[in-house]
Amino acid sequence: MGIELILFYIFAVILIFASTMVVIVRNPVFAVLFLVLAFFTSSVLWIMLEAEFLAITLVLVYVGAVMVLFLFVVMMLDINLAPLKEGFIKYLPVGVLVGFIIAVEIILVVGPGNFGLDKVADPVGHAADYSNTKELGRVLYTKYMYPFEIAAVILLVAIIAAISLTLRKGRQTKYIKPEDQVSVRKEDRIRIVKMKSGE
């Protein structure tokens, strides 16, 4: 057994443990921290697969930005953990059943009958000057250009829909017109009254 296979199994076990703790831990802050660990472990596995660009992107974007934002929001909300603890045992059988079904489906799809060195050839190693960023860009903007553009349009529509749902104006909504603020004069806001001293 080579060192690469040993490292793969070590990081795979850590990834499965971190992913499981994200689901079953009751403290949201701990769940976010375990999710950060899962992202780091996934990036290590991608580096072992010679996908350095995806690994660095995962660390910079998700761990460096998204997870920090999640952790900040969770800590600022001061979530009450009592209601979360009350419904854990109630929904535990359903969660175990769904988890078992998902595990069976994963085993049927990626089990030894479909994957392995006898089914899929061992990937060929690349030279030191190989750029997976260049290869990823070439495939993304040639073979998968239309799915990539469609996904971008769908994300744009989702962003516009979220903004429009957030900025719906109610009947009692009070808002400020910037043009009124810019054109205001001091005579409109302040009235100077001259009075004699002592009055």
Secondary structure, DSSP 8 states (H G I E B T S, - for coil): --HHHHHHHHHHHHHHHHHHHHHH-S-HHHHHHHHHHHHHHHHHHHHHTT-HHHHHHIIIIIIIIIHHHHHHHHHHHT--SHHHHHTTTTTHHHHHHHHHHHHHHHHHHHSTTT-STTTS-------TT--HHHHHHHHHTTTTHHHHHHHHHHHHHHHHHHHHHHT---TT-----HHHHHT--HHHH-------TT-
